[in-house]
């Protein structure tokens, strides 16, 4: 799904209905803003080019 076809409000309504939760009207603009921002951050990560030879680490070592 490209960024220009993402309908945050439709997505919010569908997921809220699927999870059986109510979003108060006063909170809806903030929830939509957060959802849009989260998608933008995810797109930046997903669009980061990685070569086919990259493999995930098998063990996390801080």
N, C-alpha and C positions, 0 to 999 in steps of 0.2 A: 504494500500500500504506500503510495507516494504521499508526501507531506501535504500536498495541495488537495488530496481527496479525503483526508482524515476529518471526520465530523465529530469533534470532541463532545458536543452536546448529545448527539445520538448515541455515541459510545457510552457516555455517562448514564443516560436513561436506560439503555439496554443492560448494562452491567449492574446497575442498582436494582433493576427489576429481577434480574437473574439471581442476585444475592439476597433479595427480599429485604433491602434496606431503604429507608426514606432519607432523601437529602432535603434538609430544610431550605426553603426558598432564599433565606438570608445567606446561607452558606454556599449556594450553588455557584455564584461567580468565583469564589475563592477555590472551590473544588475544580472548576473548569480551568482556571489559571494554572493550578498545580498539575493537572492532567496534561495540559498542553506543554508546559515546561518539561515535565518528565519525558514526554514523547520526544521533544527536541534533544534532550540529553541522550536518550536511547539511540536516536538516529545518528548522532555524532559518533557514538561507540560502534554502531553497526556499519557505518560507512568507512570506518578506519581500515585501510587496506592491509591485509596480512598475506604473506606468501603462502603457497600451499604446503611448504615444508615446515611451517610452525606447528608445534604440538603443545598441548597443555601440560603444565607441570604435573607430575604424578604425586608429589608430596609438597604441601605448603610449608615453607621454611621462612619465618619472619626475619 
